Amino acid sequence: MALQPPDQERIVELAEAQLAERPGDDTAHERLARALLALGRLEDAERHAADAVRLDPDEVRYRELLAQVLAALGAHRDAANEFARLALRDPRQVAWTLAEAVERLEGDELASSVEAARRAARLAPDSADAQLTLARGLTQMGDGPAALQAAIRAVELRPGDAAQREALADALWLNDGAAAAFAVYQRLAGELAGEAATRVTAKARTLYRQRSAGAGRAVASVGWLFAVAFRRGWLRLE
């Protein structure tokens, strides 16, 4: 018989009752924060995760939970700082260093993100996620050769992953490989759906507009027309 998912609302009720009886119970704050996070009540989850940390500052589990809640809230720099503190306690924990790199990238701390991603890549040379984060950071910093090297390594480590291939296309574009980048975006647009497909199509449209003239630029100027021609494979870049 398949396991039923936990009833998060019930967990909230029980944890709140436990806190009413024992207001300083850090484990109750933790359980409540996790349930609230699962329910999407992020501000309340942050408050209880912070209370758990305040009551037991040395408990790694609580600090990791607080970092996760901050990341979900979009407080990327604060989340990165929490993950960095965790990584300082145990530098061998690649997941924390990588999480720091991702959050710093989301918070536009590009140099710090690249530094953390490089640490993660040194700790785990076969980590596709570390190479992907490194490639993204280097691409945004405009370091074409290093970004391409990291992106190629990411694809080698996880060749079927769309995120790795998109990062490779971004790096190729930065390195004047417009035709190759456009071809990768085109393949991805045929495989992806929703927001991801829209994103790669928008990148391809910008690239096509930059590199085309006359009729090509006219096609790129009309969003729906470009999207149709692009997805049907009618457009190419030389």
C-alpha positions in Angstrom: 0.0 0.0 0.0 1.3 3.4 -1.0 2.3 5.7 1.9 0.0 8.7 2.3 1.6 12.2 2.4 1.7 13.7 5.9 -1.2 15.9 6.9 0.6 19.2 7.3 -2.4 21.0 8.7 -2.6 18.4 11.5 1.1 18.7 12.2 0.6 22.4 12.6 -2.2 21.9 15.1 -0.2 19.4 17.1 3.0 21.5 17.1 1.0 24.6 18.2 -0.6 22.7 21.0 2.9 21.5 22.1 4.2 25.0 22.1 1.2 26.2 24.1 2.2 23.6 26.8 6.0 24.1 26.5 6.7 27.6 24.9 10.5 27.0 24.7 10.4 23.7 22.9 12.8 24.1 20.0 11.7 20.8 18.3 8.1 21.9 18.2 9.2 25.1 16.5 11.1 23.0 14.0 8.2 20.7 13.2 5.9 23.8 12.9 8.3 25.5 10.6 8.7 22.5 8.3 4.9 22.0 8.1 4.4 25.7 7.4 7.0 25.6 4.7 5.3 22.7 3.1 2.0 24.6 3.2 3.6 27.7 1.6 3.1 29.9 4.7 6.7 31.2 4.4 6.7 34.2 6.7 5.3 32.1 9.6 7.8 29.3 8.7 10.7 31.8 8.9 9.5 33.0 12.3 9.4 29.5 13.8 12.7 28.4 12.1 14.4 31.5 13.6 12.9 30.6 17.0 14.4 27.1 16.8 17.8 28.6 15.9 17.5 31.1 18.7 16.7 28.3 21.2 19.5 26.0 20.0 22.1 27.9 17.9 24.3 24.9 17.5 21.8 22.6 16.0 22.7 22.3 12.3 19.3 21.0 11.3 17.6 24.2 12.5 20.1 26.4 10.6 19.7 24.4 7.4 15.9 24.7 7.7 16.1 28.5 8.2 18.3 28.8 5.1 15.8 26.7 3.1 12.9 29.0 4.2 14.9 32.1 3.4 15.6 30.8 0.0 11.9 30.0 -0.6 11.1 33.6 0.5 13.5 35.0 -2.1 15.9 36.3 0.6 18.8 34.9 -1.4 21.6 36.8 0.3 20.4 35.9 3.8 20.0 32.3 2.7 23.5 32.2 1.2 24.9 33.6 4.4 23.2 30.8 6.4 24.5 28.1 4.0 28.0 29.6 4.2 28.0 29.4 8.0 27.0 25.8 7.7 29.7 25.1 5.2 32.3 26.6 7.5 31.4 24.1 10.2 31.9 21.2 7.8 33.6 22.1 4.5 33.2 18.5 3.3 29.5 19.0 3.0 29.3 19.9 -0.7 25.6 20.4 -0.6 25.9 23.5 1.6 28.6 25.1 -0.4 26.7 24.4 -3.6 23.5 25.9 -2.0 25.5 29.0 -1.1 26.7 29.3 -4.7 23.1 29.0 -6.0 21.7 31.5 -3.6 24.5 34.0 -4.3 23.8 33.7 -8.0 20.1 34.3 -7.4 21.0 37.3 -5.3 23.3 38.8 -8.0 26.4 38.3 -6.0 28.2 36.9 -9.0 31.8 36.9 -7.9 30.9 35.3 -4.5 28.7 32.7 -6.4 31.6 31.8 -8.7 33.9 31.4 -5.7 31.5 29.1 -3.9 30.8 27.1 -7.0 34.5 26.6 -7.6 34.9 25.4 -4.0 32.0 22.9 -4.6 33.6 21.8 -7.9 36.9 21.1 -6.1 35.2 19.2 -3.4 33.1 17.2 -5.9 34.7 17.2 -9.4 32.0 15.0 -10.8 29.1 17.2 -9.6 27.1 18.4 -12.6 25.3 20.9 -10.4 28.5 22.5 -9.3 29.7 22.8 -12.9 26.3 24.2 -14.0 26.2 26.8 -11.2 29.8 27.8 -12.1 29.0 28.1 -15.8 26.0 30.3 -15.1 27.9 32.6 -12.8 30.8 32.9 -15.2 28.5 33.5 -18.1 26.8 36.4 -16.2 30.2 37.8 -15.4 31.1 37.7 -19.1 34.0 35.2 -18.7 33.4 33.4 -21.9 36.3 30.8 -22.1 35.9 29.7 -18.4 32.1 29.6 -18.7 32.3 27.4 -21.8 34.7 25.0 -20.1 32.4 24.7 -17.1 29.3 24.3 -19.3 31.0 21.6 -21.5 31.9 19.7 -18.3 28.4 20.0 -17.0 26.9 18.5 -20.2 29.5 15.7 -20.1 28.5 14.8 -16.6 24.7 15.0 -17.3 24.2 15.0 -21.1 20.5 14.6 -21.2 19.7 17.4 -18.8 18.0 20.5 -20.4 19.5 22.9 -17.8 23.0 21.9 -18.6 22.4 22.2 -22.4 20.9 25.6 -21.9 23.9 26.8 -20.0 26.1 25.4 -22.8 24.1 27.5 -25.3 24.4 30.6 -23.2 28.2 30.1 -23.0 28.5 29.4 -26.7 26.6 32.7 -27.4 29.1 34.5 -25.2 32.0 32.9 -27.1 30.7 34.1 -30.5 29.2 30.6 -31.3 25.9 32.1 -32.3 24.9 29.4 -34.8 25.6 26.6 -32.4 23.8 28.3 -29.5 20.8 29.0 -31.7 20.7 25.3 -32.7 20.8 24.2 -29.1 18.0 26.6 -28.1 15.9 25.3 -31.0 16.3 21.7 -29.9 15.4 22.6 -26.3 12.3 24.6 -27.4 11.0 21.4 -29.0 11.6 19.4 -25.9 10.5 21.8 -23.2 7.1 23.2 -22.2 5.7 26.2 -20.4 8.0 28.7 -18.8 11.1 26.9 -19.8 10.2 26.8 -23.5 9.2 30.4 -23.4 12.6 31.3 -21.8 14.8 29.6 -24.4 12.6 30.9 -27.2 13.1 34.4 -25.9 16.8 33.9 -25.8 16.8 32.6 -29.4 14.7 35.5 -30.6 17.2 38.0 -29.1 20.1 36.2 -30.6 18.4 36.0 -34.0 17.5 39.7 -34.0 21.1 40.5 -33.2 22.5 38.4 -36.0 20.0 38.9 -38.7 19.1 41.6 -41.2 16.2 42.5 -43.5 13.6 39.7 -43.6 15.2 37.9 -40.6 15.0 40.9 -38.4 11.4 41.5 -39.5 10.4 38.0 -38.5 12.2 38.4 -35.1 10.3 41.7 -34.5 7.0 39.8 -34.3 6.9 37.5 -31.3 4.3 35.0 -32.4 5.7 34.8 -35.9 9.2 34.1 -34.7 7.9 31.5 -32.2 6.1 29.6 -35.0 9.0 29.7 -37.4 11.5 28.9 -34.7 9.6 25.8 -33.4 8.9 24.5 -36.9 12.7 24.7 -37.7 12.3 27.2 -40.5 15.0 29.5 -39.1 18.7 29.1 -39.1 21.8 31.1 -38.2 25.0 30.9 -40.1 
